[in-house]
Amino acid sequence: MNKQTTHAPPEQVDIALGDRSYAISIGPGLLDWVPSYEGLPSGASALIVTNETVEPLYLVRLADVLRLRYATVHTVVLPDGEVYKTWESLNLIFDALLAHACDRKTVMFALGGGVVGDMTGFAAASYMRGVPFVQVPTTLLAQVDSSVGGKTAINHPMGKNMIGAFYQPQRVICDLDTLQTLPARELSAGLAEVIKYGPIADMAFLEWIEANIGALMARDTAVLAHAVRRSCEIKAWVVSQDEREAGLRAVLNFGHTFGHAIEAGMGYGQWLHGEAVGCGMVMAARLSEALGLVDQAFVKRLTTLIERAGLPTVAPVLDAKDNVGRYLALMRVDKKAEAGAIKFVLIDGPGRATVRSAPDALVAEVIRSSCGAA
């Protein structure tokens, strides 16, 4: 266990939501650093939810440090992957909570990536109508996006993240050291969610990513720290303005309308979420260009950066007979859709995003050109 007393203080980003406010701690060595957990709700027990991949890497370390604070630490180990973000996996968490007679003061800890975080948060929101939980994200995607902001959910075969709740964590602890064990593909998937913040909110950040993409891919800790902190700062500002996605917060879904269709259409887990979002950003940028909101140079610039991050930029064919129809049908199930009209997050000039619909014929042309299929 990391018991050193000369640990450098972590960087902190605050999510300002009144009595639901909390801090995001960012830095190396935070997972088993005792002060990381000071000030959290107290109770007799804690429950750690993780998956089969993360368990051998970090579960013992987290459990050991939590035993200094909680009399009993229970664990649930879920199968790993987006395909398991289901009712069945969610019930494994409820089974453990009930089997151990966990009460309203039990604190839940999500140790893993976005799937673990989303399911743990949803379970925490639902069990006894709400118990406290803490996010301990171990992937880049989770650290910069899914662990922050209180969106929790599971997937349904007909749509991604369609069943869930808004429920804020008590704290987010981003130990940058955990990123060193990420597979390269997972690192690239996380970079998609880092890149998205530039076009929608901060072109200076986009320029920084372009200049530092090599160091990010090489997992330079100082560079990763800046990427995580700036991503969290942007998301924190947006969430503080619009916690429940009534308007502004939807811009954080840049690339996600197309991306979620790719995930659902291919079968969850075939492409990682970040891979689908990376390709979805290219498609959304092309739709923005088709509507006259950005120029071709901007689309090429963004596409090049996404490629440099190791992400796909050519969309998959979801249906050999009616690919466009399949995409449109899946996108009409998207959470932003209204009365069957698909809403897209588009770039309304570099550094600005807007949520609006587009003619089906124009969307169809983007799908055809992006998939390279008629």
DAMO-V874149 format. One record per backbone hydrogen bond with DSSP energy under -0.5 kcal/mol. NH is the residue of the N-H (numbers start at 1). CO is the residue of the C=O. E is the energy in kcal/mol with one decimal. If there is no record, write none. Layout:
NH:CO:E  NH:CO:E
This chain:
3:1:-1.4  11:26:-2.7  13:24:-2.1  15:22:-3.1  16:14:-0.7  17:15:-1.0  20:17:-2.0  21:18:-1.6  22:15:-1.4  23:170:-0.5  24:13:-2.9  25:23:-0.6  25:172:-3.1  26:11:-2.8  27:174:-2.1  30:27:-0.6  33:30:-1.1  34:2:-0.6  34:32:-0.7  36:33:-2.0  37:34:-2.1  38:35:-1.1  40:37:-1.3  46:72:-2.2  47:107:-2.2  48:74:-2.9  49:47:-0.5  49:109:-3.1  50:48:-0.5  50:76:-2.6  52:78:-1.8  55:51:-2.5  56:52:-0.6  57:54:-1.1  58:54:-2.4  59:54:-0.6  59:55:-1.5  60:55:-0.6  62:58:-2.2  63:59:-2.9  64:60:-2.6  65:61:-1.7  66:62:-2.2  67:63:-1.7  68:65:-0.9  69:66:-1.9  70:66:-2.8  71:44:-0.5  72:44:-1.7  74:46:-3.1  74:72:-0.5  76:48:-2.5  78:50:-2.9  78:76:-0.6  84:81:-1.7  85:82:-1.9  86:84:-2.1  90:86:-2.4  91:87:-2.6  92:88:-0.9  92:89:-0.5  93:89:-1.1  93:90:-0.6  94:90:-1.9  95:91:-2.9  96:92:-1.7  97:93:-2.4  98:94:-2.5  99:95:-2.8  100:96:-2.1  101:98:-1.5  102:97:-2.9  106:103:-1.7  107:45:-1.7  108:106:-0.5  108:132:-2.6  109:47:-2.8  110:134:-2.9  111:49:-2.8  111:109:-0.8  112:110:-0.7  112:136:-1.1  117:113:-2.5  118:114:-2.8  119:115:-2.3  120:116:-2.6  121:117:-2.3  122:118:-2.1  123:119:-2.5  124:120:-2.7  125:121:-2.3  126:122:-1.4  127:123:-3.0  129:126:-2.1  130:127:-2.5  131:124:-2.4  134:108:-2.6  135:171:-2.5  136:110:-2.9  136:134:-0.5  138:112:-2.0  139:112:-0.5  143:139:-2.2  144:140:-2.2  145:141:-1.2  146:141:-1.1  147:142:-2.1  148:145:-1.5  152:150:-0.7  152:165:-2.2  154:163:-2.4  155:85:-2.4  156:159:-2.6  159:156:-2.1  162:159:-0.7  163:154:-1.3  164:162:-0.5  165:152:-1.6  167:150:-3.3  167:165:-0.7  170:133:-3.2  172:23:-2.1  173:135:-2.7  174:25:-3.3  174:172:-0.6  175:137:-0.5  175:173:-0.9  176:27:-1.9  176:174:-0.8  178:175:-1.5  179:176:-1.3  180:177:-1.5  181:178:-1.1  182:179:-1.0  187:183:-2.1  188:184:-2.4  189:185:-2.0  190:186:-2.0  191:187:-1.8  192:188:-1.2  193:189:-0.8  193:190:-0.6  194:190:-1.2  195:191:-3.1  196:192:-1.8  197:194:-1.1  198:195:-1.5  199:195:-0.8  200:196:-1.4  201:197:-1.4  201:198:-0.6  202:197:-1.0  202:198:-1.4  206:202:-1.6  207:203:-2.3  208:204:-2.0  209:205:-2.6  210:206:-2.4  211:207:-2.0  212:208:-1.6  213:209:-0.8  216:212:-2.4  217:213:-2.5  218:214:-1.6  219:216:-1.3  220:215:-2.4  224:220:-2.8  225:221:-2.4  226:222:-1.7  227:223:-2.3  228:224:-2.8  229:225:-2.6  230:226:-2.9  231:227:-2.0  232:228:-2.5  233:229:-2.4  234:230:-2.2  235:231:-2.5  236:232:-3.0  237:233:-2.1  238:234:-2.1  239:235:-3.0  240:236:-2.3  241:237:-1.1  241:238:-0.5  242:238:-1.7  245:242:-1.2  250:247:-1.5  251:248:-2.3  252:249:-2.1  253:250:-2.1  254:251:-1.2  256:253:-2.6  257:253:-0.6  259:255:-1.7  260:256:-3.4  261:257:-1.3  262:258:-2.0  263:259:-2.4  264:260:-2.7  265:261:-2.7  266:262:-2.3  267:263:-1.4  269:271:-0.7  270:267:-2.1  276:272:-2.3  277:273:-2.4  278:274:-2.6  279:275:-2.1  280:276:-2.5  281:277:-2.4  282:278:-1.3  283:279:-2.0  284:280:-2.6  285:281:-2.5  286:282:-2.2  287:283:-2.2  288:284:-2.2  289:285:-2.3  290:286:-2.5  291:287:-1.5  292:289:-1.8  293:288:-2.8  294:288:-0.6  299:295:-1.6  300:296:-2.5  301:297:-2.4  302:298:-2.5  303:299:-2.5  304:300:-2.5  305:301:-1.9  306:302:-2.4  307:303:-2.3  308:304:-2.3  309:305:-1.5  310:307:-1.9  311:306:-1.8  315:313:-0.6  315:370:-1.5  318:316:-0.6  326:322:-2.1  327:323:-2.4  328:324:-2.7  329:325:-2.3  330:326:-2.2  331:327:-2.5  332:328:-1.5  333:330:-1.2  334:331:-1.2  337:334:-1.6  338:341:-2.2  341:338:-2.5  344:356:-3.2  346:344:-0.7  346:354:-3.1  348:346:-0.8  348:352:-1.7  349:347:-1.1  351:199:-1.1  352:349:-2.1  353:200:-0.6  354:346:-2.5  356:344:-2.4  356:354:-0.6  362:359:-0.6  363:359:-2.2  364:360:-3.0  365:361:-1.6  366:362:-1.9  367:363:-2.4  368:364:-2.5  369:365:-2.5  370:366:-2.4  371:367:-2.3  372:368:-1.2  373:368:-1.2
